[in-house]
Amino acid sequence: MPNLQVETSQNVIIEQEIANLGERIAAFLIDGMILISYIFLISFIAKFFTSAKISSSGFFVLIIPIFFYSLLCETFMNGQSFGKKALKIKVAKLEGSQPTFGNYLIRWLFRIIDINFYGLPAIITIAVNGKGQRLGDIVAKTSVISLKRSKNIEETIYEEVEDDYEIKYPEAEQLKDADLNTIKDVLKLYKKDPTNVIAVSMLKKAAEAIKKKTGAEPTQVPAVFLETIIKDYNQIFNN
């Protein structure tokens, strides 16, 4: 499946995989079962309160969630319905920013078209679109991504630094994202077992390679030097 760039709460852009058609259909069916269960529930309540002469406005309040289910869920559950949450998928904007209420509203309005004829308009559009979009997504400029196969923040080159952090090795500017990913992998292996001879050797070689590539003159032990390089890189490019 194609990937979609999404902005995290730390303002870092990471790639996430678009949810496949099967996942979206499964989420839709789960939501459908939830709504059917709710309809049975309010039917029971309606029968119970009929003798108590419940007002028509009171009954109307009970059926509101049926019509606004997806809109309310996506708005208050960060782009997910209960079905999407179960399948670990969510709505995201194409350019990476968090969807607004307006985006969710447009998606909801176009459901009237998308779910007609047993959902064929949505199924066909998602299948041929290439970006996992139904008609509502195209108009709202959103898609649905998979959280199961997505990278989390720990798998990126992002490293949080203090506001008053001072760069120690400005030469880190010469590095690329791939270099930072390698450094993080080496550090992760080393921290797992600092007594591992292979991990220690890889750490030293990585520090030497970064020193040679950037021209930096480290005054710290290899592990601290590489951690500082990561922070410096993030301070240079993310601030």
N, C-alpha and C positions, 0 to 999 in steps of 0.2 A: 504493500500500500504506500502511496505517496506520503511525505511528511509535511508538517505544518509548523511554522515558527511561532512559538508562544512566549509571551513575556511573563516571567514569574513575579512574585510580590517583591523580590529584591531588584526588579528592573533588569533582570538578566534574560536574554533571549535564548531559549533552548528549543531543539526540534522535538516535535511530538508526532506520533504516527496517527493518521486519520483512521477513525473507527470503520470497520468493514460493514457491508450491507447486512450480513447475518446478525451482527451485534445490535445494530439499530432496530432490526425487525424484532429481535428477542426482547429488547428494552420496551418497544412499543406494545408487545403482547403482555408483558408484565404489568405495564401501566394500565392496559385494558382490563386485566383481571382485577386490579385494585379498584378501578372505577366501577366494574360490575359488582364487586363486593360492597362498595359504598352505596350503590343503587339499591341493593337488597336491604341494606341497613336502613336507609331513609324510607324505604317502602314499609318496613316493619314499624318504624317510628310514626309514619303517617297513619297507619292503621290504628296504632295505639292511641294517638292523639286525636283521632277523628271524633271519638266520643267526648273528648275534652274540648272540642271545637277550637282546634288550633287555627290561628289566623292564616290567611293566604300569604301574607308577607312573611310570616314565620317559616312557612314551608318553602317559600322562595329562597330564603337565606340558606336553607339546607341543601338546595340543589345548585347553588352558585359554584361550589368547588368542582362540579362535574364539567361545567363549561370553561372554567378558567384554570383547570388542573395543571396543564403543562406550563402556562404562563406564570402561575404562582410558584410552582416548584422551581422552574429555572431561575426566576427572579430571586427567590429566597434561599435556594440551595446551590448557589454558585454555578449555574448552568446545567444542573442535573435534575432529573425527575427521579422517583424511586426506582423506576426501571433502569434508567441510565446509571444510577448509583450502583445497582446490583451488577450491572455489566461493566462497571468501571469505565464509563465513557462520559464525556461532557461537551457542552457547547463552547466554542472558542471563536474569536474573530480571526479573520484571515491574516491580518497584518500583525497579529500577536497581542494586541491589547485586550483588556477584559471587556466582554460584551456589556452594553448598557441596557437599561430597561427598554429603550426603543428598539434595540436589536431583538430582544426576546419577544416584544410585542409584534413586530413584523413577522417573525417566524410563526407565532401563534395565529395571526390573521390568515396566513397562507396555508395553514393546516386544512382549512376548508377545501382548498383545491387539492392539496397533496394527498389527502387520505380518501379522496373520491375513487370510485371503481376499485375497491379493495386495496387502495394505496398504490395503484399502478403508476400514477404520475410521479410520486415520490421515488418509487423503486427504479423506474426507468431513468429518471433524472440523476439519481445518485450513481447508477451503474455507468452512465455514459459521461458524466460530468468530469470525472478525474480528480475532483477535490472533495468528494464525499458530501456534495451539497444537494439537497432537495430544492424545490422552487423557493421556499421560504428562506433557505440559507443563501441562495444566490442573491435575492433582493436585500437581505439583511447583512450580506457580506460576512457570513459565519460558516462554520463547518462543525463537525462533531469529531472529537479526538479520543483516542484510546489512552487511558491512564495506566493500563497494565503494561504496555510496551513502551512507555515514555521514560525518558531520562529524568532522574530526580536531580535536585540541585547539587548533591554530593558528587554526581558523575560529571559535572561540568567543571570548567576552569575557574568558576567563580569562587572567590575567597573574600569574606567580609573583612574590611579594615576600618580602624577607628577614624573618626572625622579629622583628628589632628595627626594622623599617621604621616611620618616623614619618610620619603623614599631613600633607601640606603644604596641601592644599585640602580641608577638611572639607565644603565646599559640593558636592563631587562626589556626596554622598548624594542630591542632588535629581535626579540623572540616572537614566535608564532603560537597560535592556539595549540597546534600539535605538540610543540615543545612542552607547553604547560601540562598537557594531558599526560605526557610521558613522565614528567617530574612527579605529578600526583600519583601515578601508578607505582613508581619506584618508592616514594615515601610511604604509600599504603602498605606495600610489601614489607618495608623495613620496620614500620611501626607494629606490624603484626607479630614480628619476632626479631627484636634488635640483636639477638645473639646468632641469628642465621648468617652463616659465612657468605652465602650467595647474595643475600639481601644487602649485607654490608658492602660487598664488592660492587654490586650494581649501584648502590648509593654513591660510592666514591667515584665511579666511572661517570655517573650522571652529573655530579658536581664538576668534575673535570671538563666534561663536554660543554657544559653551560659556561664555564669560565673561559674556555677556548673560543666559543662561538660569540660571546658578548664582549670579551676583553675585560670583564669585571675582575677585581682583585679581592676575593673573599677574605674576611677577617674572622670568619666563624667556622665552626665544624660543619662538615658536609650537610647534615640533616637540617640544621638551622639556616645555613646558607640557601638551600633550596626552598625552604619555607618562606624565607625573606624574599626570594626572587618572585615567588607566586604572589605575595602581598604587593610587592613593588609593581608587578605587571598589572594587577587589578587596579591599583591606585592610579597608574598612568592612563589606562584605557577606559576605566569605568567611572571616572570622576572628572 
